[in-house]
Amino acid sequence: MAIFEVVMPKLGESIIEATITKWLKKEGDAVAEDDAIVEIATDKVDSEIPSPVEGTLAKLHFAEGTVVPVGAIIALIDIGGEVAKGAVAEASKEVPKPAAIKVQTADSPEILVVKSDFSGSGRFYSPLVKSIAKNENLSSIELHSITGSGKDGRVSKADLLKYIEDKKTGKVIPAVSILSDKPSFSKITEQPVVKAGSGDEIIEMDRMRKLIADHMVMSKQTSPHVTMFHEVDMTLIVNWRNKIKELFEKREGEKLTFTPLFIEAAAKALKDFPLVNASVDGYKIIKRKNINIGMATALPDGNLIVPVIKNASDKSLTGLAKAVNDLADRARRNKLKPDEITGGTFTITNFGTYNNLSGTPIINQPESAILAVGTITKKPWVVKTPNGYGLAIRDITMLSLTYDHRVIDGALGGSFLSCIARHLENFNTGRE
């Protein structure tokens, strides 16, 4: 019989493995071209793999719950005719050869498969470097923190040995690992013993909640967080949106929420203050060329995901509105692509959705700042009139900016936040 090999595709720049969460077809099932045959999960997004061909599913190579490297053959499809092979993604050729471990498969007690070591960052390490790191009990996050002197920043044996020596002499402070089975805060403080009482319900965190927990703890350990606040008069924008939202929806087929308006203001401010659009690598500051703004989106299961609008500063308000609506809709339906949740340089989160005044969000690493938007509410406000100052009822919101104090000081953070406020308060209501 002619066999087509279905391989684990490369789902993003830094993704070199994925977990098979659910087989949608079983052995012997007929599959049409583009039929979804398996659900997979990475540390960034869940996805489905469609069948590239029509035929009969002849063999499943891995059981549900197995971690599989990119490029591995996960299933065989009988297509009839001459033997055909699925093409391994070109990018997967760059993935280092993983170490072998035993796992259970769909039809046998054990089979030797490959499992990557130090794969959390997607960075390449030679077998010698990984062997030394393993013998020295270095974590993935610690290994990733080492500045490499090799080609494309690769860590050499000399780089690693120097780091180990500096660590022993106290010249460097090791980065805290977030890739262990326990929450990473246990690495810096003794974890309290928590016991369930009579009648208490114990809920096991799902995979995404564990990732969120580790990422949040890592962010607080990585960056010294500072948060500042600014009240903004949104009256011009509120009145303008109320006037044109029905026309906008009729003409563009899209709802106009406040989110694209905040993204537009933030993108303009990031152009004025490019150092906020940055990341920190050791003692180096990387100023990002592109302004890619992530928008924190709540999922139906209570978890959170951050789809990214790439090159937000180049988009019109209509383009931003369409991007916001599309990404939010597909995020809630679990239809985002891996590249749509990576590459962010700045994030916006909306506390106002739940009628909250403000909050102090946690930075989405490796970004340097995150903007939170509170609810828009009517308040008495001091305004300037021809006869002096007086009180008026205005639509007010609270913005809060949390930033990484390693790269952003109070003057820069305050100036940037004030710039966003100016763009909002001086909104051009004469625009289309």
Buried (B, 14 or more C-beta within 10 A) or exposed (E): EEBBBBBBBBBBEBBBBBBBBEBBBEBEEEBEEEBEBBBBBBBBBBBBBBBBBBBBBBBBBBBEEBBBBBBBBBBBBBBEEEEBEBEBBEBBEEBBEBEEEEBBBBEEEEBEBBBBBBBBBBBBBBEEBBBBBEEBEBBBBBBBBBEBEBEEEBBBEEBBEBBBEBBEEEEBEBBBBBBBEEBBBBBEEEEEEEEEEEEEEEEEEEEBBEBBBBBBBBBBBBBEBBBBBBBBBBBBBBEBBEEBEEEBEEEEEBEBBBBBBBBBBBBBBBEEBEBBBBBBEEEEBBEBEEBBBBBBBBEEEEBBBBBBBBEBBEBEBBBBBBBBBBBBEBBBEBBBEBBBBBBBBBBBBBBBBEEBBBBBBBBBBBBBBBBBBBBBBEBEBEEEEEEEEEEEEBBBBBBBBBBBEEBBEEEBBBBBBBBBBBBBBEBEEEEE
